[in-house]
Amino acid sequence: MTAPIARELAANGVALLLGDSAERFEPAADGLAIRLKSGRTLTAQLVVLGVGVRPESRLAVESGLDVGPRGGIRVNEHLQTNDPDVYAVGDAIEVTDVVTGQPTQVPLAGPANRQGRLAADHAFGRSTRYRGTQGTAIVRVFGKTAAMTGASEKTLRRVGRAYRKVYVHPAHHAGYYPGAEAMALKLLFDPKSGEVLGAQAVGGAGVDKRIDVLAVAIQAKMTVFDLEEMELAYAPQFGSAKDPVNMAGFVAAGLLRGDHPQVDAEAVLQAPQAYFVLDVRTSSEFAAGRLPGAVNIPLDELRTRLAEVPHDRPIAAYCQVGQRGYLATRILSLAGYQAANVGGGYKTYQLVSGA
């Protein structure tokens, strides 16, 4: 999901040195010399470091309060420390991750503000509880917006939580109305119950709206089946009759119901020889870019060209964003093939591969 942001930075003259790191800074005639791990040297007059945040909790430590491994002050659900007469809130504390249930640190202004109110209420006798933090955040990078809520794939893998994922690539409002801007929306959910675990979105207008809706869905422990039924404000200049949140729900729920088997783009890239990769877009789309080793049979010709599709391995069918790939998967399945749709189509492959 960072690929569109990387492209936006590059388009605005920002060089990204990914996979490298600064090892030391030295005085130079024109400012500073930055020695990189790769051996390369950069020069600059100003260096900004954004390398994470650690709380300055020395006072708490010296006062005998419990802190976590990163220095976050440990509190209970009432935001009390191990000394019940001392409360702690904000960036300095450990919180409970809403999705994983594990202690974490999330330095965000929204949770900090609510914690302050809850701690004050509890100190004066109200039975208030802080329910945890889910890390809903947003950032603008030149003309792009990136936002997230809940758990990421990295977090879910780290804690060993099973999940599935889908990608959709809708416009932020009806495509026939002028000014529609594209977004990529990724949804993570429980493979059995369908409970929403996390979401990320990157695009232009409308990203904030969808992440806010999904943030509420996580708080309410809603499922992808609930997303299908969400009734959201619609007029062509504001959204679509099938909102991007609904679309993510449709795709995820269909996957769990078994209506359309899906294979992740990463799986196809890691073992392309295990699949017959079938591109069902038009020949002009295929010529402009494709998955490695793909064979092009446009969807409109698929029924008459089934003899060209082998039976000796699974079929990974894809189109631009997933819709034609879904239809191809249905055609192939009814014809006796073991077929799956590449989730999110060629656009998701571009995100995953950086193509």
N, C-alpha and C positions, 0 to 999 in steps of 0.2 A: 504493500500500500504506500510505500515511500517513493516508488518509482516516479509518479507524476510530480511529486515535490522536487525530486532530483532534477527532472527535466525542466521544471520551472526555474529553479536556481540557475542551471546552466544557460537557459535562454536569456537570463538577466545578467550574464557576465560573471556568475559566481563559480569558481572552480572547486570541485569536490575531490578531495584526495582520500577516497574510501579505502579502508584496509590499511591505513598508515596511521601514525601517531607521533606527537611531539615528544622527544626525549629530553631536550633541554633548551634553554634560552640563554643567549650570550649577547653581550654588548657588541654593536657593530657601528661603523662610521656613520651610517645613515639611519640608525635606530636600533633594531634588534635582529639577530640571526636566530632562526628557529631550526634546530637540528632534528630531522625526522628519523624515525626508526629505519626507514628504507635507505638512509644515507643521504637523502636529498636535503638541501638547505634552502630555506625561504628567508626573505628579508621583509621587515615590516616596521612601521613606526608606532603601530598600536596593535596589541594582541588582546582579544577577548576570550576568556576561558569559560566554557559552559560544560562543566564536567560533573554535574550532579550536585546534590545538596545534602549536607549533614547538619543536624541541629547542634546549636551551641548550648549544650545541656550541662555544662560544668557545675553550675549552681545546684542543679538537681542531684548530681552525683555526690557532691560534697555534703549535701543535706541528707544523704542516705536513701534517696528514692531509687526505685528500680528503673533501670534502663535496658533497652534491647541492644543487640550486637552492633547496630549502627548509631547508637546513642539516643534513640527515640525514647522518650519517657513513657513508661508503661502505665496505662490507666485501665479502669474497669468500664463497664457500659455506662456508668454515671459520670465518667471522666474524672474519677478520683484516682490519685496515685496510691501506692501502698500505705501512705499516711492519709487516712480518710478526711483529714482536715485540709489537705492540700489538693487542689484541682490543677489539671494541666490541659491545655487546648492548643490547637493550631499546628504549625509546621514542626513543633518540637516533639510531638507525641507519636507513639505507635498507634495505629488504628487497625480494625479488623476489616479485611477485604470482604466485601459483600458476597462475591462469587465464590472465592476459595475458602473463606472462613479462617484464613491464616493472618497472622500479624504482618503489617507492612507499614510503610511510610509514604504518604501522599501529600506533598506540600501544595495545597490548592486553597485559594481564598474562600470559595463557597463553603466547603466543609468546615474550615476554620471559623467562619462567621457563625454557622449553626452550632458548632461546639460551644462557642462562647455563650450563646443564649441558653443552651441546655444546661451547661455547668452552673450558670447563675440561677436558673430555675431550681435545680436540684439543691444548691446550697441554701435556698430559702424554702425548702420543704416540698417542692413538687416532685412527683415520682417520674422524672424524665429519664430517657435512655437514648444513647447515641447508637443508631443501628448499624453503623459502619460506613465505609467509603468505597465507592465504585470507580473513582478516577475519571469522571466525565470532564473532558478537556478539549480545547479547540485552539487552533493557531492559524494565522493568515501568513502566507509566504508569497509576496508580490500579488499575483492575480489568482492564486489558489488558496483554498481553505482545506485544512485537515482536522478531523475531529474523531474522538473515540469515547467509548464508555464501556465499563465492565472489563472483563479479562481479554487479554490478547492471546494469540496462539502460543507465543513464547511462554507466557505465564501458565497456561493450561498444560503445556508439555512439562514444564518444570515441576508442577505439583502432581503430575500423573492423572489429570482429569480427562476422561474420555470426551470427545467432542466431534462434531461434524461442522462443515463450513460451506457456505454458498456465496457467490458473487453475483451482483446484478449491476448493470450499467445503464441506468435510466437518465432521462433529462429531468431537471428540477421542476419543470411544469410542462404542460401539453406541448408536444413538438410542433404542432401546427400554429401555435401562437408565437409571435416574434420574441426572440431573446432567450429561448430555452438553452440552458447550460448543462453540460454533461457532468455526471458524477460516477464514481465507482463506490459501491457500497458492499461491504463484507460483513456477513453475519455468522456468528459462532453460536452453537446451540448443542444441548445434550442429545446424544444419538438415540436415547430411548424415550424420554419424556418430551423432548422438543423445547425444554426451558431455554430461554434466551440467556446466553452467558456473556456475550460481548459483541461489540460492533465497531467498525471503523468506516469512515467515509472520507473521500478526497474529491474535490471538484470546485465548482464555483458557487453560485447562489444556491441556497436551499440545503446545504450540508448541515448547518446548525439545527434547522428544524427537524430533520430526520434523526439526528443523533439525540436530540432532546426527547423525541417520542420514544426512541429505543431505550434511553436512560430510565424513563418512567416504566417501561415494560420490564426492565430488569428489577427495579425496585418492587414491582408488583408480582414478581415471579411468573410473568406471563410466558406463554409458549409460542412457537412459530405458528401454531394453529390459531392462537388469538390474533397474531399479526394479520393473518388472512382476513379476519373479520373486523379489523379496526376501521372505524368510521372517522375519516379525517376531512378537514375543510377542502372543498374542491371548487375551483373555477379555473378556466384554462390559463389565466395569468398567474395563478398561485400553485397549481399542482396538476395532477392527472386523475382521472376517474379511478385508475389503479395507481395509487401513490407508490413511490419507491419502497416505502415500508411494507405496503401490501404485497408488492412484487417479491420482496425478499421472503415474506411469509409464504407466498404461493410456491416458490421454488423449494424452500426448505421443507415445507409440509409435504409437497409432492415427493420429495426424496425419501422422507421417512415413511410415507405410505407405500412406497415401492412403485409409484406411478412412472418414475423416470430414473433408472439407475444412473449414477454419476461417478465419474472418475476425476480426481483432482489433476490439474495441469502439471503439478510437480511430479506426480506418479508417472505420467506419460513421458516427461523429460528425463526422469531417472532411469526408466527402462523402456525406451521406445520400441525395442525389438519384441517386447511382450505383446504389443498391440498392432493391429492394422489401423493406422491413423487415417481417418477419412474426413476430408474437408468438403463440406456440402455447400459452400458459398459459390458465388458465380466465378467464372474463369478469370474475370478482371480482378476480383478481390483476391483470388488465389495468387495471381501474378504479382500483386503488390506486397505479399508477405504471407508466410505459412509456418506451420509447425514442422520441425525436421522430419523428413521422410514421409510427409503426408501425400496422399493420393486424392485428386480432385474429381468428385462426381457431384455436380450441382444437385440440390435437393429436388428440383423439378424433373431431373432425369433419373433419379435413384431407382424408382420402381422398374424402369425398363433396362437398367444396367446392373441389376443385382448379381448377375453371373460374374461380374468383375470383382465382387467382394468375397474374399476367402472365408471358409468355415473353420480353419485350423487354429484360430486365435481370436481373442476378444476384439471387438471393434470399438475404437475410441473415436466417436463422431464429434465434430465441432463446426460451429459457424462463427459469426462475429461476436455475438453476445450470449448465445445459448438457445434462442427460440427455435431456429431451424435445426440446430443440433438435437433438440428435444424431439422435433417431428421426425427427423431421420432415425433416431433411436427407436421411436414407436414403429416406424415402417420395418426396420431391421428386426426388431423383436418379434413382430407378427410373422415375419418370414423365417423365423427359426434361428436367427443369429443371436450370439451373446454380445449385446451392444450396450454401451454406456455413453452418456453425453459428457464431454469435457466441460466441467463447471465454469460458467462465465465466458466460454468461447475464446476466440482469438484475443480479445481485449484483456482477458485475465492472463493468458499466456504471455502477453507483452509485459504485464505487471510483474509476473513471476520471473521471467527470463531477462527483463531489462531490454528487450528487443525494441 
